[in-house]
Amino acid sequence: MLVVAAIAGLLTATCATAIPRPANDTPGSPNVTWVLMFGDRDNPDQEFSCQSTPRTECVLPASRPDAQVFSDIHFYYHGTGADIRYEGTRAIGYLQVTGSYTSRTDIRVAKDQSIANQSVTGIVTSKPGAYTVALSLTATMTVTGKTVPVQETIPITVK
């Protein structure tokens, strides 16, 4: 019985999507990584689409009147070994809203934390095409006041 539970735990653990490591993994350097998932209303994390590292093409199915597609994008704000604050905006263009979904971000990662995270869940647009997720953040080291821009544009294809 214990062996069966151990094997089941191992198989489940290998199926989970791990937090991506930063491409620029320089100690003390601010980084934001992400994972894009999709599924249905009950589980928007059902299927993996793409992630920041290793970088893969981001493709989502379009919502249909008889089958809405839900998406969950997870953002991971990496610590630097000192208190750091990430603030700015995230514009998520592939969600079913007028224009693009833009939200403010203001999250702190304490010096003893390695990561903090946020997620945005919504309905994928029904219009196939090219979309983007745009991060426009500033990382501020709270002790020194040093600021570093953290900007990224993620291309998304909705089919």
N, C-alpha and C positions, 0 to 999 in steps of 0.2 A: 504494500500500500504506500509506504514512504517513497519507494523507488518510482512508482507511477506519479505521485505528486511532484517529485523532483523533476522528472522528465517533462511533465506538463508545464511546470514553471519555466524550465529552460526554453521550451518551444514558444511559449507566450512571450518571453523576454526577447527572443530573437525576431519576433514579428513587429515589435514596437518600433516607431521611428525615433531615433536618438536625436538629441539636441545637436545641431551642426556646430562644428568647431569653426572659429573665425578663419577666413582666408589669410588675414594679416594677424597672426597669432603672436605679435610682439608683446612681451610683458609690459603692462602699464598703458597699453593702447586701447582706447574705447572701440568697441565692436558691437554690431547688431547682426544677428543671424536670424533666419526664419525658415518655417516649413509651411507649405500650402497643401491642405487636404480638402477632400470633398466627399459628399454623400447625400443622404436624405435628411428630412426634418428630424428624425430620431437620432441620427448619428452623422453629423457633418464631417467627422474624422474617419469615415469608413475607408476611403481610398486615398492613397498618396498621389500627389501630383508632382511636386518638385521641392527643392530646398536650396538654400544659399550655397552650401558646400557639401559634397561636390556639386557644382552648378549643373542643373539639367533643364531641359525645356519645360516650361510651365504650360500645360494644356488642361482645360476644363471643359466638360460638356455643357452645352447651353441648356437652360431651363426650358421646359415645354409646358403648355397649359395643363397637360395631364400628368406631368412629372417635374416638379420643381427640384432643382439641384441646389443644395446648400453647401457652402464653403466655409472653412475655418482656417484663417491664416494666423499662425503663432509667431510672435516676435520675441526674441531672446536678447536681452540687454546684458552684455558681459561686464563683469567687474574688472577693476584695474588694480586692485590691491589697496586702493584709497577710496574714500567716499566719492561717488560720481553721480551726477544728475543728467539724465537725458531728457531734453525737451524740444518740442517742435511739432510738426504735423506728419500725418500719414494720409495720403490720398489713395483710395482704393477704387480703381475705375471699373472693375469687372462686376461689381454688385448691382443688383436691380434697384437702382434709385435714379432720381433725376440728376443728371450731371454725374459727378463722382462723389463717393462717400469720403469726406475729409474729417478727420478727428484730431484733436490735440493730444499730445503725449507729454506727460510729466511724470517721470519715474526715477526713483533713486535706487542705487545699488550700494549698499553699505560696504565698507572696507573688508568686513569679514564674510561677505557674500560673494559667490562666484557668478551668480546670474539672477536676474529678475525677468519675469515674462508677462506678456499681455497677449490676448487673442481677440480677433474680430470675426464674428460669424454673421453671415448674411446669405441672401438668395442670389445665385449667379444670374446674370442678365440672360434674357432669351434671344439677344441679338448676337449672332456669331461675329467674330472680328478680333482685332488686336487691341489690347488694353494694357494698362500699366498699374503698378503699385509704386508710388513714389514716397520715399522717406526723406524728409528734410528736417534733420535734427541737429542740435548742438549738444555736445557732451561737455559738461563743466566739472572740473575737479574741484570739489567744494573747499578743500584746504587751501589750494594755491590760487583758485580763480581762473586757471588756464582753461581756455575753451578750444574744442576741436570740432570742426564740422563733420557730421556723419550723414552722408547723402547717398542714396541708391535708388535706381529706377529698375524695377523688375518687370520685364515683358511677360504678358499673359495672353495666350491664345484661347479664345472661346470658340468651340466647334459645335 
